[in-house]
């Protein structure tokens, strides 16, 4: 494996290190903790899944957007995603397409029953939406955050759910001179025994552009030079 240092880094961080990053460094997780204390559990998980499925082509950084989402529904617990999208600043593109996607989810509920079988959640969302890809994988990841917060139990993500290939993951993959992100990160996952969604957590904060997030990360972990070179690029 030509990226031996990357494999070693991710292997050493491991699932427990990824969990630490998620719960102590990822602002998206912090935003969900905040929201979970202010809305009822069923509403909370359903909002998390729906928001994740439309959280693409954002007009603000993901961390900021999820705080905007959490603060909106904390103040407006009886509102809905359509009202949120009509007023939010962090998600202003392709609104008709996103509303159409949300309409397909009407009548569906995503409770804690999926937490022990998150692959089933992925399959369910793919069937409802008749699509697959990064937003579905990301929705499973955010559902996992929400279910962990509510149940106070940590269940690792399944190895079978791929990494959501967004702009940050694409940038890292290109810097490593790899052409197929899904295949590459699946291989890294296999070699390290770290599920792709947890690998996403290990990588994503490095390109947050937020000095506080990056500082917290680097005080705990020492990424290989290849990844460090991207932090300020």
C-alpha positions, 0 to 999 in steps of 0.5 A: 500500500503506497499510503502506508503512513495514512493507513497507520494513522487511521489504524492508530486513531481507530474507532475509539479515536474517531468516536472521540473526534465525533463527540468532542471536535465535530460541531455537527455532533455538538449541534445535535446534542443542543437540539436533542435537549430542546425537542422531543426524541421522535421529532429530533431523529426525523428532523436529523435524517431529513436535514441530512438528506438535503444538506448538499451544495450548501451556502455555508460550511457544514458545521455552521449550517448544522448549528443554524438548523439546531438553533432554528428548531430549538426555537421553532419545535413545531415548524417543518423543514420547508419553513426552515429551508425558506428562511435559512442562509446555509442552504439556499441552492436547489430548494425545489429539488430538495423540497421534492426529496422531502415530500417523498419522505412524508409519512415515514418515521426513523426511530431508534429501531434502526440503530442496531441495523444502520444498513437497514436504514440505508436500504430503506432510504435508498428505496424511498428515494430511489437513489443512492450515494453520498447524501444517503450515506451522510444521512445514516451517519447523522442518524447514528449521531442522533441515535447515540445521543438519545440512547447514550449507547455507542454502536460503530457504523457498519463496514458496508456503508461507504464514505460520503464523497463530498468536496472535502473528501474529494480534495483529500483523495485528489491530493493523494492522487487517487481517482476513485474515492469510494474504492480507495477509502473502502480499501483503507477501511479494510486495511485499518478495520475502521468503518468508512463513516468513521474514517469520514469523521477522522478526515473531515475536521482537518478541512473545516477551515475553523482554527478552533476545530483544527487546534482541538484536533491537532492537540490530540492527533498527529496526522501524516504530512500528506493530510497536514499539508491540506489543513491551510491550503 
